[in-house]
Amino acid sequence: MNKLTPEQIEERKKLIFDAMGKRGQKQILKKGYENWDPFQEPKDPIDIRKDKTKRTSQMLIREFLSRIDHDEYSNSFAQGAFEMCLGIINDDEKIKGMFEFACFYAELLKKEGYDSL
């Protein structure tokens, strides 16, 4: 595209626009025809999110659950752990609050001589 003159680029842009359906044209006009670039490179797919340790949510949950005997936990337990895992990776405020409270409570139980939940 960089070998074309600005006039040629504009002509091709208009041809592409005119060949589109009314619905597509409406979307472009809504955002601004002058801002529309039909020649831009496609965006990369969303990166697979990882935590600070460079693990994906699947890696983390698998590692966590592998420490526990499968007969020792329910589907609900695993689902809750996975929701926490996703929330931590996505930096969800609600999950961060739940995590901080769980850490606080674990320390409190330890300090007062209780084993755990």
Secondary structure, 3 states (H helix, E strand, C coil): CCCCCHHHHHHHHHHHHHHCCHHHHHHHHHHCHHHCCCCCCCCCCCCCCCCCCCCCHHHHHHHHHHCCCHHHCCHHHHHHHHHHHHHHHCCCHHHHHHHHHHHHHHHHHHHCCCCCC
